[in-house]
């Protein structure tokens, strides 16, 4: 592949290596280190002039450090005359903060979008955004890839009774996701309505739909403390799911 360079941030080097291997390319040379005051330092170790550069960095783990490292890497490539810089961000940082759900709340996902654009990104590739409208926060092309085909394949191959299952969303926000999967598998779906008193603490859950004597498959897009999933699993068992 002419003129393509792939660089890996420090968030997920295994994934970057697998992508490079699949494309038959070598990962580009880059050194990321921290100064003693914890500033991130990035050194691109080869010429990127006129090249189509892809930087793979996910928004997981040390999220703020990884985001800053990504921004610095994009900027380093851009000012070294790369023709195009694409940020490959499988897990988009701050994606949950995509709207003002109460007064004086920030829309941090929009802020991250602005930062990526200002750093010099020409194109964003991400996966299963928490909310599709985040694509509209950018004035550059955004490819939001879906994991659904892989999820469907896994269900068919690993769950023997998948024809008698119910796909369940642990919250109302994921209704669109589970209905899409249920339609593709031609099975029923259900959802759990939850009420929160404060973040990461679920107060009450109500099951909408029937899971009695069925395999219940819980599908969620983001797990933080996993409290919701655990509560939902208990709710489904008490409702008679096998």
FIZA-324090 format. One record per residue (C-alpha): residue number from 1; residue in three letters; x, y, z. Coordinates in steps of 0.001 Angstrom, whole numbers. Layout:
BEGIN
(pt NUM, 'ALA', (X, Y, Z)) ...
# end
This chain:
BEGIN
(pt 1, 'UNK', (0, 0, 0)) (pt 2, 'UNK', (1716, 3184, -1142)) (pt 3, 'UNK', (2067, 6204, 1107)) (pt 4, 'UNK', (307, 4722, 4154)) (pt 5, 'UNK', (1931, 4973, 7585)) (pt 6, 'UNK', (371, 3536, 10760)) (pt 7, 'UNK', (1475, 4811, 14153)) (pt 8, 'UNK', (393, 3421, 17498)) (pt 9, 'UNK', (-319, 5399, 20633)) (pt 10, 'UNK', (335, 3702, 23967)) (pt 11, 'UNK', (-3309, 2866, 24785)) (pt 12, 'UNK', (-3596, -365, 22794)) (pt 13, 'UNK', (-429, -1441, 21018)) (pt 14, 'UNK', (-1661, -5019, 20470)) (pt 15, 'UNK', (-4590, -3748, 18386)) (pt 16, 'UNK', (-2316, -1469, 16345)) (pt 17, 'UNK', (45, -4377, 15662)) (pt 18, 'UNK', (-2857, -6600, 14534)) (pt 19, 'UNK', (-4118, -3878, 12158)) (pt 20, 'UNK', (-615, -3432, 10705)) (pt 21, 'UNK', (-159, -7217, 10315)) (pt 22, 'UNK', (-3536, -7519, 8569)) (pt 23, 'UNK', (-2501, -4785, 6095)) (pt 24, 'UNK', (986, -6245, 5663)) (pt 25, 'UNK', (2637, -3051, 6927)) (pt 26, 'UNK', (5182, -2209, 9606)) (pt 27, 'UNK', (4126, 64, 12470)) (pt 28, 'UNK', (5759, 3480, 12184)) (pt 29, 'UNK', (8526, 4428, 14616)) (pt 30, 'UNK', (7281, 6636, 17419)) (pt 31, 'UNK', (8595, 7238, 20935)) (pt 32, 'UNK', (6191, 8459, 23612)) (pt 33, 'UNK', (7558, 9348, 27007)) (pt 34, 'UNK', (6820, 11590, 29962)) (pt 35, 'UNK', (8940, 14357, 31381)) (pt 36, 'UNK', (9404, 14393, 35156)) (pt 37, 'UNK', (6558, 16917, 35492)) (pt 38, 'UNK', (4267, 14368, 33718)) (pt 39, 'UNK', (4123, 16299, 30415)) (pt 40, 'UNK', (3671, 13967, 27429)) (pt 41, 'UNK', (6478, 13987, 24881)) (pt 42, 'UNK', (6109, 12423, 21420)) (pt 43, 'UNK', (8869, 11895, 18855)) (pt 44, 'UNK', (7903, 10618, 15384)) (pt 45, 'UNK', (10907, 8564, 14293)) (pt 46, 'UNK', (10526, 8648, 10494)) (pt 47, 'UNK', (9526, 10965, 7668)) (pt 48, 'UNK', (5787, 11438, 7098)) (pt 49, 'UNK', (6058, 14134, 4393)) (pt 50, 'UNK', (3246, 13643, 1862)) (pt 51, 'UNK', (2111, 10419, 3546)) (pt 52, 'UNK', (-1387, 9219, 4469)) (pt 53, 'UNK', (-981, 8777, 8245)) (pt 54, 'UNK', (-3203, 6661, 10524)) (pt 55, 'UNK', (-2821, 7014, 14298)) (pt 56, 'UNK', (-4420, 4265, 16401)) (pt 57, 'UNK', (-5253, 5383, 19931)) (pt 58, 'UNK', (-8255, 4396, 22036)) (pt 59, 'UNK', (-9937, 6435, 24760)) (pt 60, 'UNK', (-9610, 3831, 27489)) (pt 61, 'UNK', (-7377, 3265, 30503)) (pt 62, 'UNK', (-5566, 6499, 31389)) (pt 63, 'UNK', (-8091, 8419, 29321)) (pt 64, 'UNK', (-6754, 11975, 29748)) (pt 65, 'UNK', (-3136, 10968, 29105)) (pt 66, 'UNK', (-4172, 8932, 26060)) (pt 67, 'UNK', (-6272, 11764, 24635)) (pt 68, 'UNK', (-3445, 14282, 25097)) (pt 69, 'UNK', (-959, 11870, 23518)) (pt 70, 'UNK', (-3272, 11427, 20509)) (pt 71, 'UNK', (-3619, 15201, 20061)) (pt 72, 'UNK', (154, 15686, 20228)) (pt 73, 'UNK', (774, 12833, 17752)) (pt 74, 'UNK', (-1755, 14273, 15275)) (pt 75, 'UNK', (-162, 17696, 15554)) (pt 76, 'UNK', (3383, 16318, 15235)) (pt 77, 'UNK', (2457, 14523, 11976)) (pt 78, 'UNK', (535, 17507, 10622)) (pt 79, 'UNK', (3373, 19987, 11102)) (pt 80, 'UNK', (5797, 17414, 9642)) (pt 81, 'UNK', (3841, 17824, 6346)) (pt 82, 'UNK', (1745, 14627, 6368)) (pt 83, 'UNK', (-785, 14912, 3520)) (pt 84, 'UNK', (-3637, 13504, 5624)) (pt 85, 'UNK', (-3957, 12400, 9257)) (pt 86, 'UNK', (-6655, 9913, 10280)) (pt 87, 'UNK', (-7281, 9246, 13976)) (pt 88, 'UNK', (-8503, 5684, 14615)) (pt 89, 'UNK', (-10290, 5879, 17990)) (pt 90, 'UNK', (-12163, 2613, 18725)) (pt 91, 'UNK', (-13484, 3948, 22051)) (pt 92, 'UNK', (-14284, 7654, 21716)) (pt 93, 'UNK', (-13294, 9569, 24889)) (pt 94, 'UNK', (-15977, 11512, 26780)) (pt 95, 'UNK', (-18675, 10090, 24460)) (pt 96, 'UNK', (-21196, 9856, 27311)) (pt 97, 'UNK', (-21137, 13618, 27813)) (pt 98, 'UNK', (-22891, 14342, 24516)) (pt 99, 'UNK', (-25752, 16590, 25675)) (pt 100, 'UNK', (-26786, 18994, 28398)) (pt 101, 'UNK', (-28838, 16715, 30624)) (pt 102, 'UNK', (-28942, 19284, 33443)) (pt 103, 'UNK', (-28194, 22985, 33835)) (pt 104, 'UNK', (-24563, 24043, 33614)) (pt 105, 'UNK', (-23468, 20589, 32382)) (pt 106, 'UNK', (-20667, 20572, 29780)) (pt 107, 'UNK', (-20939, 18893, 26373)) (pt 108, 'UNK', (-17476, 17356, 26655)) (pt 109, 'UNK', (-17804, 15149, 23556)) (pt 110, 'UNK', (-18090, 18331, 21459)) (pt 111, 'UNK', (-15020, 19769, 23211)) (pt 112, 'UNK', (-13034, 16614, 22327)) (pt 113, 'UNK', (-14243, 16909, 18710)) (pt 114, 'UNK', (-13013, 20517, 18588)) (pt 115, 'UNK', (-9649, 19544, 20075)) (pt 116, 'UNK', (-9132, 16761, 17495)) (pt 117, 'UNK', (-9964, 19164, 14648)) (pt 118, 'UNK', (-7679, 21915, 15991)) (pt 119, 'UNK', (-4835, 19390, 16452)) (pt 120, 'UNK', (-5051, 18751, 12696)) (pt 121, 'UNK', (-7042, 15514, 12223)) (pt 122, 'UNK', (-8520, 15247, 8691)) (pt 123, 'UNK', (-10638, 12140, 9305)) (pt 124, 'UNK', (-11908, 10187, 12332)) (pt 125, 'UNK', (-12616, 6442, 12448)) (pt 126, 'UNK', (-14439, 5274, 15577)) (pt 127, 'UNK', (-16725, 2419, 16660)) (pt 128, 'UNK', (-20213, 2186, 18115)) (pt 129, 'UNK', (-20469, 5769, 19303)) (pt 130, 'UNK', (-22490, 6170, 22497)) (pt 131, 'UNK', (-24752, 8502, 20472)) (pt 132, 'UNK', (-24628, 8830, 16688)) (pt 133, 'UNK', (-25113, 12604, 16828)) (pt 134, 'UNK', (-21469, 12964, 17968)) (pt 135, 'UNK', (-20614, 12642, 14255)) (pt 136, 'UNK', (-22323, 16022, 13794)) (pt 137, 'UNK', (-19911, 17646, 16268)) (pt 138, 'UNK', (-17182, 17431, 13586)) (pt 139, 'UNK', (-16704, 19403, 10362)) (pt 140, 'UNK', (-14420, 16634, 9053)) (pt 141, 'UNK', (-15474, 13137, 7851)) (pt 142, 'UNK', (-16307, 10652, 10634)) (pt 143, 'UNK', (-16714, 6907, 10051)) (pt 144, 'UNK', (-18695, 5296, 12858)) (pt 145, 'UNK', (-18206, 1540, 12399)) (pt 146, 'UNK', (-20647, -931, 13951)) (pt 147, 'UNK', (-19736, -4073, 15886)) (pt 148, 'UNK', (-23207, -5528, 15233)) (pt 149, 'UNK', (-22136, -8045, 12517)) (pt 150, 'UNK', (-19473, -9464, 14875)) (pt 151, 'UNK', (-22005, -9585, 17750)) (pt 152, 'UNK', (-24539, -11468, 15585)) (pt 153, 'UNK', (-21868, -13951, 14456)) (pt 154, 'UNK', (-20788, -14551, 18059)) (pt 155, 'UNK', (-24373, -15139, 19243)) (pt 156, 'UNK', (-25094, -17634, 16439)) (pt 157, 'UNK', (-21844, -19537, 17006)) (pt 158, 'UNK', (-21720, -19571, 20818)) (pt 159, 'UNK', (-25310, -19668, 22104)) (pt 160, 'UNK', (-26949, -22948, 21124)) (pt 161, 'UNK', (-30481, -21795, 21998)) (pt 162, 'UNK', (-30211, -18414, 20265)) (pt 163, 'UNK', (-33471, -18999, 18359)) (pt 164, 'UNK', (-35326, -18999, 21698)) (pt 165, 'UNK', (-33649, -15964, 23197)) (pt 166, 'UNK', (-34636, -12410, 24059)) (pt 167, 'UNK', (-32225, -9537, 23425)) (pt 168, 'UNK', (-32356, -7174, 26400)) (pt 169, 'UNK', (-31194, -3593, 26799)) (pt 170, 'UNK', (-30286, -2673, 30407)) (pt 171, 'UNK', (-31532, 879, 29785)) (pt 172, 'UNK', (-34049, 2669, 27579)) (pt 173, 'UNK', (-31259, 4483, 25715)) (pt 174, 'UNK', (-30102, 1209, 24136)) (pt 175, 'UNK', (-33546, 303, 22750)) (pt 176, 'UNK', (-32535, 1079, 19153)) (pt 177, 'UNK', (-29454, -1120, 19461)) (pt 178, 'UNK', (-31318, -4186, 20781)) (pt 179, 'UNK', (-34241, -3864, 18354)) (pt 180, 'UNK', (-31760, -3842, 15463)) (pt 181, 'UNK', (-30023, -7019, 16742)) (pt 182, 'UNK', (-33359, -8709, 17538)) (pt 183, 'UNK', (-34661, -7941, 14026)) (pt 184, 'UNK', (-31554, -9411, 12417)) (pt 185, 'UNK', (-31860, -12593, 14521)) (pt 186, 'UNK', (-35676, -12635, 14197)) (pt 187, 'UNK', (-36187, -12930, 17993)) (pt 188, 'UNK', (-37973, -10870, 20668)) (pt 189, 'UNK', (-36489, -7987, 22594)) (pt 190, 'UNK', (-37055, -6437, 26017)) (pt 191, 'UNK', (-35704, -3471, 27893)) (pt 192, 'UNK', (-35131, -2456, 31462)) (pt 193, 'UNK', (-36154, 999, 32603)) (pt 194, 'UNK', (-33836, 2252, 35303)) (pt 195, 'UNK', (-34044, 5272, 37544)) (pt 196, 'UNK', (-30859, 6814, 38906)) (pt 197, 'UNK', (-30588, 9021, 41965)) (pt 198, 'UNK', (-26967, 9867, 41093)) (pt 199, 'UNK', (-24304, 8762, 38586)) (pt 200, 'UNK', (-23143, 5108, 38808)) (pt 201, 'UNK', (-25912, 4249, 41314)) (pt 202, 'UNK', (-29124, 2630, 40069)) (pt 203, 'UNK', (-32140, 3184, 42287)) (pt 204, 'UNK', (-34928, 1091, 40711)) (pt 205, 'UNK', (-35337, -1186, 37669)) (pt 206, 'UNK', (-38495, -2182, 35780)) (pt 207, 'UNK', (-38483, -4917, 33102)) (pt 208, 'UNK', (-40562, -4214, 29997)) (pt 209, 'UNK', (-41043, -7442, 27999)) (pt 210, 'UNK', (-41102, -11207, 28578)) (pt 211, 'UNK', (-38026, -13330, 29340)) (pt 212, 'UNK', (-39659, -16273, 31157)) (pt 213, 'UNK', (-38031, -19616, 30217)) (pt 214, 'UNK', (-35796, -17921, 27645)) (pt 215, 'UNK', (-32104, -17170, 27259)) (pt 216, 'UNK', (-31695, -13436, 27900)) (pt 217, 'UNK', (-28830, -11714, 26086)) (pt 218, 'UNK', (-27914, -8357, 27618)) (pt 219, 'UNK', (-26451, -5844, 25173)) (pt 220, 'UNK', (-24905, -2604, 26408)) (pt 221, 'UNK', (-22505, -185, 24723)) (pt 222, 'UNK', (-20509, 1054, 27681)) (pt 223, 'UNK', (-19555, -560, 30984)) (pt 224, 'UNK', (-18077, 1623, 33710)) (pt 225, 'UNK', (-18630, -17, 37112)) (pt 226, 'UNK', (-20827, -2779, 35527)) (pt 227, 'UNK', (-23407, -2094, 38257)) (pt 228, 'UNK', (-26212, -1696, 35712)) (pt 229, 'UNK', (-25414, -5008, 33978)) (pt 230, 'UNK', (-25263, -6879, 37310)) (pt 231, 'UNK', (-28548, -5368, 38525)) (pt 232, 'UNK', (-30148, -6138, 35157)) (pt 233, 'UNK', (-28942, -9768, 35265)) (pt 234, 'UNK', (-30483, -10199, 38739)) (pt 235, 'UNK', (-33733, -8659, 37488)) (pt 236, 'UNK', (-33846, -11042, 34507)) (pt 237, 'UNK', (-33196, -14109, 36684)) (pt 238, 'UNK', (-35984, -13078, 39075)) (pt 239, 'UNK', (-38265, -12680, 36013)) (pt 240, 'UNK', (-37642, -16331, 35049)) (pt 241, 'UNK', (-34874, -16116, 32424)) (pt 242, 'UNK', (-32914, -19355, 32045)) 
# end
